[in-house]
Amino acid sequence: MKKPAAALAALLLVLLVPVSSTRAADSNDAMTALIAAAKAEGAVVVDGPPSDADRIALADGFQAKYGISVSYISSGSGPSGARVRAERAAGKYLLDVFISGSDTPILTFLPSGWLDRIEPALIEPDVVNPKDWKDGHLWYADPQHTILRVFQYVAVELMVNTKLVQPKEIPTWHSLLDPKWKGRLLIKDPRLPGAGQSLNSYFYIHFGPDFVRKLYIDQQPVFSGDARQGAQWIAQGNYPIWIGGEWGQLDNFRKLGYPVAPVLPTDGPGILTGAFGLVSLMNHAPHPNAAKLFVNWLASPDGQIAFGRAMVAGSLRTDIKQDWMPSFEMTQPGRQYYDAYDYKFITVDRDAALAKFNALLGL
């Protein structure tokens, strides 16, 4: 009788151990094994944003944490697609992790079959806990959960020189159609590829062809394809209003004391963006374990603080203090938003609207 009683007691002890504790132990064991395998590989190759601040945050931050060297490539999203295509055509598999904006991973890397699904690789307990992410779930850029998304914040698409115009004078997008702004608007060149195309589609989808015609034709705006030059023109007062510009460029002038400010129009949903916030795992990676460890670190609180601060981008994590983000770039309760990084918008809606936009302008 003693042996069955002892066995029953042991079984009861096992059953009384919380399932969450068992899962946590399993996750910790998996991470321990992954760290050991990654250190055995000793290196990881990462293609990321082309700036020194981001390189230091990502490469130095990961190396300091795990002692694994990072070879950092920063050719930019579009050129990276061309480079990887040429490498793979030659049978070379040189890249482990790809960090970029929305278009290249979704429209080039994913359909080309170059990626492994990232969801199974995420095992760090602080990463996979859904309560630590906006809306209670991890964010993915595609329906198959191949590409992880870590950034989301409000895009500033309208900026002014406050010596020439106050933000309250143009509270809506339709305010820009006032005849007094004719010939005085600076707009990102609609013929150029990139993020500006999303704004063009946004205008057509939400305000229709009549608005587009009046803004881009009747108001006789000046087109600029150079963000640095555009920021300088606004800061120095050559033009009072900049549409589709880059706040990051203009903010550099604000910090130097120039009278510039963002405007968030109220007659359409706010626009959400994601910067270089899409993270992908390459298949046939030369350092697969180090790659998996890198993306777990990047999505962790430490990684998100380092990367978010360097890029000045809002993290989708809710358990970190994002004191580097200005309040106007954070979403507000009750405000409607339109996500320019939404999969359907990128793969279907944007190009359909853009074709009509371009036809209207004869582009």
Secondary structure by P-SEA (a helix, b strand, c coil): caaaaaaaaaaaaaaaccaaaaaaaaaaaaaaaaaaaaaaacbbbbbccccaaaaaacaaaaaaacccccccccccaaaaaaaaaaaaaaccccccbbbbccccccccccccccccccccccccccccccccccccbbbbccccccbbbcbbbbbbccccccccccccccccccccccccccccccccccccccaaaaaaaaaaacccaaaaaaaacccbbbbbccaaaaaaaaaaccccccccccaaaaaaaaaaccccbbbbbccccbbbbbcccbbbbbcccccaaaaaaaaaaaacaaaaaaaaaaacccccccccccccccccccccccbbbbbcccccccccaaaaaaaaaaaaacc
